[in-house]
Amino acid sequence: MTCDRRLVSSYRDGELTPESRSEVGEHLQECAECAAALRGYRRLAQTIRSMPVQPVPPSLAVGLRRELAEREARRTRIGPFGALVRAAAPAFAAAGVAVAVLVLLRPGAGEAPRSISTAAQPAQDSGSRERSAVAQQPVASRAVAVAPPAYDRVSGDDLVGFSGALAEERLRKAPASISRLYESNQMFPRQLGMPAEGSKAVTLLEQSFQGGLAIRRGDTREIYVLNRADKTWSAYQDNAKSGAPVVIEGAPPPGAVAPEGGFGHLWLSYPELRERLGWAVYATRGSGGAIQVFERGLILWSPHGLLYVLADDGTWKTYPDAAPL
């Protein structure tokens, strides 16, 4: 397939059919440009979702209704004469075109204008000619250097200066478990970059599989699938209807269970995903969690004692929550 940013965006949003998703996934492994675009879409989506929801003031709705009512009143005040003028406007335009054509085609309209002789100008003295020559010389323009805009980015090896202060301020607002992990090793600032403004408390659903883990966040209905074999992760949209039954043919092997809910719907919809994950090994468990978005990834905190670091390069790793006792 050829590069298509729309397909890459639909791949991130989970809007493709299983066949199209498999085709785009193979293309992403070969095309560095599209893979970079996918990382950018993920980063943009996570940043937007981390922003606080701003309530719409009631005065906005009142103002819109008033504006619509005034426009409707102005439209109805035109009256019968205004309607007649509006209906006759095409006829007036046609008449104007006809008059213009007659004027252009009248006899003599195409004759060239006669030349007008002018008297010789008096000769200028040498002093005035020199002043005129000096006045007509072009003025050299000066190039102005424009400095590029500065960005708030984490320095490569250390959190210092303005970026460090900004990162510390934002981390103070994040859950303590996420802040501790991020500040425990310079690997995380280098990998994830600057923390975004604000963290988000979310409802999480988790289910473990033979080959990985699936995590669903309730605010966006996204499912993060974490593959244990190659330590890669991908995001899917949960399109399952609430309460719809999931019919899975065949019985799971001993010690395993069939995935349920949105996990089961996703498991059935993508054969390659089913092959990588295998059967579920635990029942779905729900809990409240938190997500902190960064420039190049996110950290997800689960109250079950784990933190998941999902980087924009498609890799993930889990860490124990080292909360003080």
Secondary structure, 3 states (H helix, E strand, C coil): CCCCHHHHHHHHHCCCCHHHHHHHHHHHHHCHHHHHHHHHHHHHHHHHHHCCCCCCCHHHHHHHHHHHHHHHHHHHCCHHHHHHHHHHHHHHHHHHHHHHHHHHCCCCCCCCCCCCCCCCCCCCCHHHHHHHHHHHCCCCCCCCCCCCCCCCCCCCCCCCHHHHHHHHHHHHHCCHHHHHHHHHCCHHHHHHCCECCCCEEEEEEEEEECCEEEEEECCCCEEEEEECCCCEEEEEECCCCCCCCCCCCCCCCCCCECCCHHHHHHHHHCHHHHHHHCCECCCCEEEEEEEEEECCEEEEEECCCEEEEEECCCEEEEEECCCCC
